[in-house]
Amino acid sequence: LVAGLLVAHAGYAWLFVGDAATMLLAALLIAVAVHETKPNLARVAVGEPKTSTLRLILNDGRLAALLVAAFLLGLIIIQVPAVLAHVMKEDGIDAEGFGRIVALNGLLIVLTQPWVVPLFERLGRMRVLPCAALLFGAGFATHAVADGALGHALAIALWTSGEVALFPLCNALVADISPERFRGRCQGAYWMAWAAAYAVGPSLGLAVLDSSGVHGWGLGIAGIGLAATAALVVVGVRVTRH
């Protein structure tokens, strides 16, 4: 919401100033208030074979499938800053209007995530995650057929309802299925999958939008959402076997 107002009334430069300021504030908050949670593990026993991160992941089908799902979900979420503004602009929505509509995502997360995540945990992560991914992809694809601010707001409400489950449950799942000694490595690999999606997602989304139009883009998002759902089903099967 603030970003849209800044662009409309002060220009784009202040977005970068504001982003840098909030990042510095976050760093200060972590340094002062967030305490170390890593367990006090004993040193690696003499003679214990060293394990590379790549081998660790490839030898664990649960982690490998989860990283695939993370990459696919990252391709979808990066469309918000990369493509969604262009889609809404075609419907006559300016930067300030875009900010107001996208603010709905943050508002819904704040209002619902603290209450619904414990419920999802009780239902079972591996039951909830594929359904959440399906809803996430379907909600994003809905932007392709949305018409006007209300339609895009409804699409955001739809994919946010999937997002509130996906992000915290996937993060917790990485920690739970990682070997205790290698939790840091596995979290790093998990977020590397997201970073890879952020590297290719913007240009890929804009290229599809340019070549196939908004409906082609929407179909592509739907396909990626289905693939992410399938990857999380695989994760669930392997977690259950384990």
ZAMARGU-4260 file (C-alpha; in steps of 0.2 Angstrom, whole numbers, plus 5000, padded with zeros to 4 digits):
<rodrens>
0) 5000/5000/5000 | 5014/5012/5005 | 5024/5007/4989 | 5009/5012/4978 | 5007/5029/4986
5) 5026/5032/4985 | 5026/5029/4967 | 5011/5039/4963 | 5017/5054/4974 | 5036/5054/4976
10) 5043/5043/4962 | 5051/5026/4962 | 5068/5031/4970 | 5060/5031/4987 | 5055/5013/4985
15) 5073/5008/4986 | 5077/5020/5001 | 5062/5012/5010 | 5067/4994/5006 | 5085/4997/5012
20) 5079/5005/5028 | 5067/4991/5032 | 5081/4978/5029 | 5093/4987/5040 | 5079/4988/5054
25) 5076/4969/5051 | 5095/4966/5053 | 5095/4976/5069 | 5080/4967/5076 | 5087/4950/5073
30) 5104/4955/5080 | 5096/4961/5096 | 5081/4950/5099 | 5083/4933/5090 | 5093/4921/5099
35) 5103/4906/5093 | 5092/4890/5092 | 5105/4878/5085 | 5107/4863/5096 | 5124/4860/5104
40) 5130/4846/5094 | 5145/4836/5097 | 5159/4837/5085 | 5159/4825/5070 | 5166/4808/5076
45) 5183/4803/5071 | 5182/4792/5055 | 5164/4798/5051 | 5162/4801/5032 | 5160/4818/5026
50) 5144/4822/5016 | 5142/4835/5003 | 5126/4845/5002 | 5122/4839/4985 | 5124/4820/4990
55) 5114/4823/5006 | 5099/4830/4996 | 5100/4817/4981 | 5101/4803/4994 | 5085/4809/5002
60) 5070/4808/4990 | 5059/4819/5002 | 5071/4833/5002 | 5074/4832/4983 | 5056/4832/4979
65) 5053/4846/4991 | 5066/4857/4982 | 5057/4854/4966 | 5041/4860/4973 | 5050/4875/4981
70) 5057/4880/4964 | 5040/4878/4955 | 5031/4888/4969 | 5044/4901/4967 | 5041/4903/4949
75) 5023/4907/4953 | 5025/4919/4968 | 5039/4929/4958 | 5025/4934/4946 | 5018/4947/4958
80) 5032/4959/4956 | 5037/4954/4939 | 5021/4952/4929 | 5005/4955/4939 | 5007/4974/4937
85) 5007/4972/4918 | 4992/4961/4919 | 4982/4973/4930 | 4988/4988/4919 | 4979/4980/4904
90) 4963/4982/4915 | 4966/5000/4918 | 4974/4998/4935 | 4988/5011/4939 | 5002/5009/4951
95) 4993/5016/4966 | 4978/5004/4962 | 4990/4990/4961 | 4997/4994/4978 | 4980/4994/4986
100) 4975/4977/4978 | 4991/4968/4982 | 4990/4975/5000 | 4976/4963/5002 | 4988/4948/5002
105) 4998/4955/5017 | 4982/4959/5026 | 4975/4942/5024 | 4991/4934/5030 | 4992/4944/5046
110) 4973/4941/5050 | 4973/4922/5046 | 4990/4914/5047 | 4992/4914/5066 | 4976/4905/5068
115) 4974/4893/5053 | 4992/4886/5053 | 4989/4876/5070 | 4973/4869/5062 | 4983/4864/5047
120) 4996/4856/5058 | 4982/4845/5066 | 4975/4840/5050 | 4992/4834/5044 | 5005/4844/5034
125) 5006/4831/5020 | 4987/4832/5017 | 4986/4850/5017 | 5001/4855/5007 | 4996/4847/4990
130) 4979/4855/4992 | 4987/4872/4996 | 4998/4871/4981 | 4983/4868/4970 | 4974/4882/4977
135) 4989/4893/4975 | 4991/4890/4957 | 4973/4891/4953 | 4972/4908/4961 | 4986/4915/4952
140) 4979/4908/4935 | 4963/4917/4939 | 4971/4934/4936 | 4971/4929/4918 | 4952/4930/4917
145) 4949/4943/4931 | 4942/4959/4925 | 4944/4975/4935 | 4950/4978/4953 | 4937/4967/4961
150) 4941/4952/4950 | 4960/4954/4954 | 4956/4956/4973 | 4946/4940/4973 | 4961/4931/4964
155) 4973/4937/4977 | 4961/4931/4991 | 4961/4914/4982 | 4980/4911/4981 | 4983/4919/4998
160) 4972/4906/5006 | 4985/4893/4998 | 5000/4903/5003 | 4996/4905/5021 | 4998/4886/5022
165) 5012/4883/5010 | 5026/4894/5017 | 5026/4890/5035 | 5022/4872/5033 | 5036/4869/5020
170) 5048/4879/5031 | 5044/4868/5046 | 5045/4852/5035 | 5063/4856/5029 | 5068/4857/5047
175) 5059/4841/5052 | 5065/4830/5039 | 5083/4836/5038 | 5097/4827/5048 | 5099/4837/5064
180) 5118/4840/5060 | 5114/4847/5043 | 5098/4857/5046 | 5108/4873/5040 | 5113/4865/5024
185) 5096/4859/5020 | 5088/4876/5024 | 5101/4884/5013 | 5098/4872/4998 | 5079/4874/5000
190) 5080/4893/4999 | 5093/4891/4985 | 5078/4883/4975 | 5068/4898/4978 | 5082/4910/4973
195) 5084/4900/4957 | 5066/4902/4953 | 5067/4921/4957 | 5082/4922/4944 | 5072/4914/4930
200) 5054/4918/4934 | 5053/4936/4929 | 5060/4934/4912 | 5051/4918/4909 | 5034/4926/4914
205) 5036/4941/4904 | 5042/4931/4889 | 5026/4920/4890 | 5015/4936/4893 | 5023/4944/4877
210) 5022/4929/4866 | 5005/4921/4872 | 4996/4935/4880 | 4988/4935/4897 | 4978/4919/4894
215) 4993/4909/4889 | 5002/4916/4904 | 4988/4910/4915 | 4988/4893/4908 | 5007/4892/4911
220) 5004/4896/4929 | 4990/4883/4931 | 5002/4870/4924 | 5016/4875/4936 | 5004/4874/4950
225) 4999/4857/4945 | 5017/4851/4944 | 5020/4859/4961 | 5005/4849/4968 | 5012/4833/4961
230) 5029/4836/4968 | 5021/4839/4985 | 5011/4823/4983 | 5028/4814/4980 | 5035/4822/4996
235) 5020/4816/5006 | 5022/4798/5000 | 5040/4798/5004 | 5038/4805/5021 | 5025/4792/5025
240) 5036/4778/5019 | 5050/4785/5029
</rodrens>
